[in-house]
Amino acid sequence: MLGAIIGDIVGSVYEFDNIKKKNFELFSPNSFFTDDTAMTVAVSNALVACKYNFGNLSEIAISKMQNTYERYPELSYGQKFKFWLMAKTPQPYDSFGNGAAMRVSAVPYFAKDLDQVIELSKKVTAVSHNHPEGIKGAEATAVAIWLALHKHSKEEIKSHIEEFYYKLKFDYEDLKDNYKYDETCQGTVPQAIYCFLISNDFEDAIRTAVSIGGDSDTLCAITGAIAEAFYGIPEQIKKTAKKYMDRYVLKSYKTFIKKSNYRAYFEK
């Protein structure tokens, strides 16, 4: 979860001003958290509220996302998603936007196995992004995080994603030269997973994601979530990132640490 938030914060200033390089100030004075963090927090809070009984997770996720929107109405939500957040009885609208993938990073920390990762991912996604590509993008992200948490190698993660979700036959230099802004799952998730796969550590994963351009905050949020599960996050980066988080986001993150299985993976 924190990996997604950090990715969002770092990528926030480059979303509409791509820099196409790795050498940049990781946290700038103008960095901020966006709707990606808000919805990541909302889904995490929904999972916490279920107390591991996920029968009504979808309904709780809707409530938490709408409540979080009321707290942060000024963030840059997509127009259709904003209407969904404001609706009295929100209905899925056949979306395959990459927002489906950026908000699911907490799911693997509550799931008991890979099947439940897929089940919970769909429960928190199909309430709005019910297009097959939207569900696929969220699921691929959550599955990649789960595999990383369970010490699968990059080769194993790549093989699994290519077998069940996306081909990852990219070239880094080609992406730097030619990748464009894309708000779809199918145009963001495979690129984000690729950025993780070719990275050397958590920070390098985030820098790599920024360097290819595109929808930088969301791309970095997805990459950061997987990279956190695989590498962990350096303490100095955690410390700096928390300065950009308000009291509510920090409280939600601390609750996630306490109520999820996070400590089982990182505090053995």
KAVENHU-V559388 format. One record per residue. N is the residue number from 0. RES is the residue in three letters. SS is DSSP state (2 for helix, 1 for strand, 0 for the rest). OMEGA is omega in degrees with one decimal (none if undefined). BURIAL is b if it has 24 or more other C-alpha atoms within 12 Angstrom, else e. Layout:
BEGIN
n:N res:RES ss:SS omega:OMEGA burial:BURIAL
n:N res:RES ss:SS omega:OMEGA burial:BURIAL
END
This chain:
BEGIN
n:0 res:MET ss:0 omega:180.0 burial:b
n:1 res:LEU ss:2 omega:177.4 burial:b
n:2 res:GLY ss:2 omega:177.4 burial:b
n:3 res:ALA ss:2 omega:-179.8 burial:b
n:4 res:ILE ss:2 omega:178.6 burial:b
n:5 res:ILE ss:2 omega:178.0 burial:b
n:6 res:GLY ss:2 omega:178.7 burial:b
n:7 res:ASP ss:2 omega:-178.7 burial:b
n:8 res:ILE ss:2 omega:-178.9 burial:b
n:9 res:VAL ss:2 omega:-176.5 burial:b
n:10 res:GLY ss:2 omega:-172.9 burial:b
n:11 res:SER ss:2 omega:-175.0 burial:b
n:12 res:VAL ss:2 omega:-177.0 burial:b
n:13 res:TYR ss:2 omega:-176.5 burial:b
n:14 res:GLU ss:0 omega:-179.4 burial:b
n:15 res:PHE ss:0 omega:179.2 burial:e
n:16 res:ASP ss:0 omega:-176.9 burial:e
n:17 res:ASN ss:0 omega:-178.3 burial:b
n:18 res:ILE ss:0 omega:171.8 burial:b
n:19 res:LYS ss:0 omega:175.1 burial:b
n:20 res:LYS ss:0 omega:-179.8 burial:b
n:21 res:LYS ss:0 omega:-175.5 burial:e
n:22 res:ASN ss:0 omega:179.0 burial:e
n:23 res:PHE ss:0 omega:178.4 burial:e
n:24 res:GLU ss:0 omega:-172.9 burial:e
n:25 res:LEU ss:0 omega:176.3 burial:b
n:26 res:PHE ss:0 omega:179.8 burial:b
n:27 res:SER ss:0 omega:177.5 burial:e
n:28 res:PRO ss:0 omega:-178.1 burial:e
n:29 res:ASN ss:0 omega:179.6 burial:e
n:30 res:SER ss:0 omega:-178.5 burial:b
n:31 res:PHE ss:0 omega:173.8 burial:b
n:32 res:PHE ss:0 omega:-174.4 burial:b
n:33 res:THR ss:0 omega:175.6 burial:b
n:34 res:ASP ss:2 omega:178.7 burial:b
n:35 res:ASP ss:2 omega:176.6 burial:b
n:36 res:THR ss:2 omega:-178.6 burial:b
n:37 res:ALA ss:2 omega:-178.1 burial:b
n:38 res:MET ss:2 omega:172.6 burial:b
n:39 res:THR ss:2 omega:177.5 burial:b
n:40 res:VAL ss:2 omega:-179.2 burial:b
n:41 res:ALA ss:2 omega:-179.9 burial:b
n:42 res:VAL ss:2 omega:176.9 burial:b
n:43 res:SER ss:2 omega:179.6 burial:b
n:44 res:ASN ss:2 omega:177.0 burial:b
n:45 res:ALA ss:2 omega:178.5 burial:b
n:46 res:LEU ss:2 omega:177.1 burial:b
n:47 res:VAL ss:2 omega:-176.1 burial:b
n:48 res:ALA ss:2 omega:-179.5 burial:b
n:49 res:CYS ss:2 omega:-179.0 burial:e
n:50 res:LYS ss:0 omega:176.7 burial:e
n:51 res:TYR ss:0 omega:169.6 burial:e
n:52 res:ASN ss:0 omega:-165.3 burial:e
n:53 res:PHE ss:2 omega:-178.2 burial:b
n:54 res:GLY ss:2 omega:-179.6 burial:e
n:55 res:ASN ss:2 omega:-179.1 burial:e
n:56 res:LEU ss:2 omega:-177.8 burial:b
n:57 res:SER ss:2 omega:-179.8 burial:b
n:58 res:GLU ss:2 omega:179.2 burial:b
n:59 res:ILE ss:2 omega:179.0 burial:b
n:60 res:ALA ss:2 omega:177.2 burial:b
n:61 res:ILE ss:2 omega:-178.8 burial:b
n:62 res:SER ss:2 omega:-178.7 burial:b
n:63 res:LYS ss:2 omega:178.6 burial:b
n:64 res:MET ss:2 omega:179.4 burial:b
n:65 res:GLN ss:2 omega:177.4 burial:b
n:66 res:ASN ss:2 omega:179.4 burial:e
n:67 res:THR ss:2 omega:175.1 burial:b
n:68 res:TYR ss:2 omega:179.1 burial:b
n:69 res:GLU ss:2 omega:177.3 burial:e
n:70 res:ARG ss:2 omega:-176.4 burial:e
n:71 res:TYR ss:0 omega:-176.4 burial:b
n:72 res:PRO ss:0 omega:-174.5 burial:e
n:73 res:GLU ss:0 omega:-177.0 burial:e
n:74 res:LEU ss:0 omega:-168.7 burial:e
n:75 res:SER ss:0 omega:176.3 burial:b
n:76 res:TYR ss:0 omega:171.5 burial:b
n:77 res:GLY ss:0 omega:-172.9 burial:e
n:78 res:GLN ss:2 omega:-179.7 burial:e
n:79 res:LYS ss:2 omega:179.2 burial:e
n:80 res:PHE ss:2 omega:177.5 burial:b
n:81 res:LYS ss:2 omega:176.1 burial:b
n:82 res:PHE ss:2 omega:178.1 burial:e
n:83 res:TRP ss:2 omega:-178.9 burial:b
n:84 res:LEU ss:2 omega:-177.6 burial:b
n:85 res:MET ss:2 omega:-174.6 burial:e
n:86 res:ALA ss:0 omega:176.7 burial:e
n:87 res:LYS ss:0 omega:176.2 burial:e
n:88 res:THR ss:0 omega:-174.3 burial:e
n:89 res:PRO ss:0 omega:179.6 burial:b
n:90 res:GLN ss:0 omega:177.1 burial:e
n:91 res:PRO ss:0 omega:-173.1 burial:b
n:92 res:TYR ss:0 omega:171.3 burial:e
n:93 res:ASP ss:0 omega:-177.1 burial:e
n:94 res:SER ss:0 omega:169.4 burial:b
n:95 res:PHE ss:0 omega:176.4 burial:b
n:96 res:GLY ss:1 omega:-176.4 burial:b
n:97 res:ASN ss:0 omega:172.3 burial:b
n:98 res:GLY ss:2 omega:176.7 burial:b
n:99 res:ALA ss:2 omega:-174.3 burial:b
n:100 res:ALA ss:2 omega:-174.3 burial:b
n:101 res:MET ss:2 omega:-172.1 burial:b
n:102 res:ARG ss:0 omega:-170.5 burial:b
n:103 res:VAL ss:0 omega:-170.1 burial:b
n:104 res:SER ss:0 omega:178.7 burial:b
n:105 res:ALA ss:0 omega:-173.2 burial:b
n:106 res:VAL ss:2 omega:-175.8 burial:b
n:107 res:PRO ss:2 omega:-178.9 burial:b
n:108 res:TYR ss:2 omega:177.3 burial:b
n:109 res:PHE ss:0 omega:-175.3 burial:b
n:110 res:ALA ss:0 omega:-179.2 burial:b
n:111 res:LYS ss:0 omega:179.7 burial:e
n:112 res:ASP ss:0 omega:-175.6 burial:e
n:113 res:LEU ss:2 omega:177.5 burial:b
n:114 res:ASP ss:2 omega:179.9 burial:e
n:115 res:GLN ss:2 omega:172.3 burial:b
n:116 res:VAL ss:2 omega:-178.8 burial:b
n:117 res:ILE ss:2 omega:-179.9 burial:b
n:118 res:GLU ss:2 omega:-176.9 burial:b
n:119 res:LEU ss:2 omega:177.1 burial:b
n:120 res:SER ss:2 omega:179.8 burial:b
n:121 res:LYS ss:2 omega:-179.4 burial:b
n:122 res:LYS ss:2 omega:-177.5 burial:b
n:123 res:VAL ss:2 omega:-177.4 burial:b
n:124 res:THR ss:2 omega:-172.0 burial:b
n:125 res:ALA ss:0 omega:177.2 burial:b
n:126 res:VAL ss:0 omega:177.6 burial:b
n:127 res:SER ss:0 omega:-175.5 burial:b
n:128 res:HIS ss:0 omega:-173.5 burial:b
n:129 res:ASN ss:0 omega:172.1 burial:b
n:130 res:HIS ss:0 omega:-179.9 burial:b
n:131 res:PRO ss:2 omega:179.3 burial:b
n:132 res:GLU ss:2 omega:175.9 burial:b
n:133 res:GLY ss:2 omega:177.6 burial:b
n:134 res:ILE ss:2 omega:179.4 burial:b
n:135 res:LYS ss:2 omega:-178.4 burial:b
n:136 res:GLY ss:2 omega:178.3 burial:b
n:137 res:ALA ss:2 omega:-178.6 burial:b
n:138 res:GLU ss:2 omega:179.7 burial:b
n:139 res:ALA ss:2 omega:178.3 burial:b
n:140 res:THR ss:2 omega:-178.7 burial:b
n:141 res:ALA ss:2 omega:179.3 burial:b
n:142 res:VAL ss:2 omega:178.4 burial:b
n:143 res:ALA ss:2 omega:177.5 burial:b
n:144 res:ILE ss:2 omega:179.6 burial:b
n:145 res:TRP ss:2 omega:-179.8 burial:b
n:146 res:LEU ss:2 omega:178.1 burial:b
n:147 res:ALA ss:2 omega:178.3 burial:b
n:148 res:LEU ss:2 omega:-176.7 burial:b
n:149 res:HIS ss:0 omega:167.6 burial:b
n:150 res:LYS ss:0 omega:171.8 burial:e
n:151 res:HIS ss:0 omega:179.4 burial:e
n:152 res:SER ss:0 omega:176.0 burial:e
n:153 res:LYS ss:2 omega:178.7 burial:b
n:154 res:GLU ss:2 omega:179.0 burial:e
n:155 res:GLU ss:2 omega:178.0 burial:e
n:156 res:ILE ss:2 omega:179.8 burial:b
n:157 res:LYS ss:2 omega:-178.8 burial:b
n:158 res:SER ss:2 omega:-178.7 burial:e
n:159 res:HIS ss:2 omega:-179.8 burial:b
n:160 res:ILE ss:2 omega:-179.7 burial:b
n:161 res:GLU ss:2 omega:179.4 burial:e
n:162 res:GLU ss:2 omega:-171.2 burial:e
n:163 res:PHE ss:2 omega:-172.1 burial:e
n:164 res:TYR ss:0 omega:-172.1 burial:b
n:165 res:TYR ss:0 omega:167.4 burial:b
n:166 res:LYS ss:0 omega:-174.7 burial:e
n:167 res:LEU ss:0 omega:-176.2 burial:b
n:168 res:LYS ss:0 omega:179.0 burial:e
n:169 res:PHE ss:0 omega:170.8 burial:e
n:170 res:ASP ss:0 omega:-173.9 burial:e
n:171 res:TYR ss:2 omega:-178.5 burial:b
n:172 res:GLU ss:2 omega:177.8 burial:e
n:173 res:ASP ss:2 omega:177.4 burial:e
n:174 res:LEU ss:2 omega:178.9 burial:b
n:175 res:LYS ss:2 omega:-176.3 burial:b
n:176 res:ASP ss:2 omega:-165.8 burial:e
n:177 res:ASN ss:2 omega:-177.7 burial:e
n:178 res:TYR ss:0 omega:-176.3 burial:b
n:179 res:LYS ss:0 omega:177.8 burial:b
n:180 res:TYR ss:0 omega:-176.7 burial:b
n:181 res:ASP ss:0 omega:-177.3 burial:b
n:182 res:GLU ss:0 omega:-179.0 burial:b
n:183 res:THR ss:1 omega:174.0 burial:b
n:184 res:CYS ss:0 omega:-175.5 burial:b
n:185 res:GLN ss:0 omega:177.8 burial:b
n:186 res:GLY ss:0 omega:-178.5 burial:b
n:187 res:THR ss:0 omega:-173.2 burial:b
n:188 res:VAL ss:2 omega:-179.9 burial:b
n:189 res:PRO ss:2 omega:178.3 burial:b
n:190 res:GLN ss:2 omega:178.7 burial:b
n:191 res:ALA ss:2 omega:178.2 burial:b
n:192 res:ILE ss:2 omega:178.2 burial:b
n:193 res:TYR ss:2 omega:179.0 burial:b
n:194 res:CYS ss:2 omega:174.7 burial:b
n:195 res:PHE ss:2 omega:-174.3 burial:b
n:196 res:LEU ss:2 omega:-177.4 burial:b
n:197 res:ILE ss:0 omega:-177.4 burial:b
n:198 res:SER ss:0 omega:179.4 burial:b
n:199 res:ASN ss:0 omega:179.7 burial:e
n:200 res:ASP ss:0 omega:-175.8 burial:b
n:201 res:PHE ss:2 omega:-177.9 burial:b
n:202 res:GLU ss:2 omega:179.9 burial:b
n:203 res:ASP ss:2 omega:177.6 burial:b
n:204 res:ALA ss:2 omega:179.5 burial:b
n:205 res:ILE ss:2 omega:-179.9 burial:b
n:206 res:ARG ss:2 omega:178.0 burial:b
n:207 res:THR ss:2 omega:179.4 burial:b
n:208 res:ALA ss:2 omega:177.2 burial:b
n:209 res:VAL ss:2 omega:-170.9 burial:b
n:210 res:SER ss:2 omega:178.5 burial:b
n:211 res:ILE ss:0 omega:177.7 burial:b
n:212 res:GLY ss:0 omega:179.7 burial:b
n:213 res:GLY ss:0 omega:180.0 burial:b
n:214 res:ASP ss:0 omega:-161.6 burial:b
n:215 res:SER ss:2 omega:-177.3 burial:b
n:216 res:ASP ss:2 omega:180.0 burial:b
n:217 res:THR ss:2 omega:176.9 burial:b
n:218 res:LEU ss:2 omega:-179.3 burial:b
n:219 res:CYS ss:2 omega:177.8 burial:b
n:220 res:ALA ss:2 omega:179.5 burial:b
n:221 res:ILE ss:2 omega:178.3 burial:b
n:222 res:THR ss:2 omega:-177.9 burial:b
n:223 res:GLY ss:2 omega:179.3 burial:b
n:224 res:ALA ss:2 omega:178.8 burial:b
n:225 res:ILE ss:2 omega:-178.6 burial:b
n:226 res:ALA ss:2 omega:176.5 burial:b
n:227 res:GLU ss:2 omega:-178.4 burial:b
n:228 res:ALA ss:2 omega:-176.4 burial:b
n:229 res:PHE ss:2 omega:-173.5 burial:b
n:230 res:TYR ss:2 omega:-162.2 burial:b
n:231 res:GLY ss:0 omega:-178.8 burial:b
n:232 res:ILE ss:0 omega:177.1 burial:b
n:233 res:PRO ss:0 omega:-174.8 burial:e
n:234 res:GLU ss:2 omega:-178.9 burial:e
n:235 res:GLN ss:2 omega:177.9 burial:e
n:236 res:ILE ss:2 omega:175.9 burial:b
n:237 res:LYS ss:2 omega:-176.9 burial:b
n:238 res:LYS ss:2 omega:-179.2 burial:e
n:239 res:THR ss:2 omega:-178.0 burial:e
n:240 res:ALA ss:2 omega:-177.4 burial:b
n:241 res:LYS ss:2 omega:177.0 burial:b
n:242 res:LYS ss:0 omega:-179.8 burial:e
n:243 res:TYR ss:0 omega:-177.9 burial:b
n:244 res:MET ss:0 omega:178.1 burial:b
n:245 res:ASP ss:0 omega:-174.0 burial:e
n:246 res:ARG ss:2 omega:-177.7 burial:e
n:247 res:TYR ss:2 omega:178.7 burial:e
n:248 res:VAL ss:2 omega:178.8 burial:b
n:249 res:LEU ss:2 omega:179.3 burial:b
n:250 res:LYS ss:2 omega:179.0 burial:e
n:251 res:SER ss:2 omega:178.4 burial:b
n:252 res:TYR ss:2 omega:179.7 burial:b
n:253 res:LYS ss:2 omega:176.9 burial:e
n:254 res:THR ss:2 omega:175.9 burial:b
n:255 res:PHE ss:2 omega:179.0 burial:b
n:256 res:ILE ss:2 omega:-175.2 burial:b
n:257 res:LYS ss:2 omega:-170.1 burial:e
n:258 res:LYS ss:2 omega:-179.6 burial:b
n:259 res:SER ss:0 omega:176.8 burial:b
n:260 res:ASN ss:0 omega:-177.2 burial:b
n:261 res:TYR ss:2 omega:-175.7 burial:b
n:262 res:ARG ss:2 omega:179.0 burial:e
n:263 res:ALA ss:2 omega:-179.0 burial:e
n:264 res:TYR ss:2 omega:-170.6 burial:b
n:265 res:PHE ss:2 omega:-178.4 burial:e
n:266 res:GLU ss:0 omega:-179.9 burial:e
n:267 res:LYS ss:0 omega:none burial:e
END
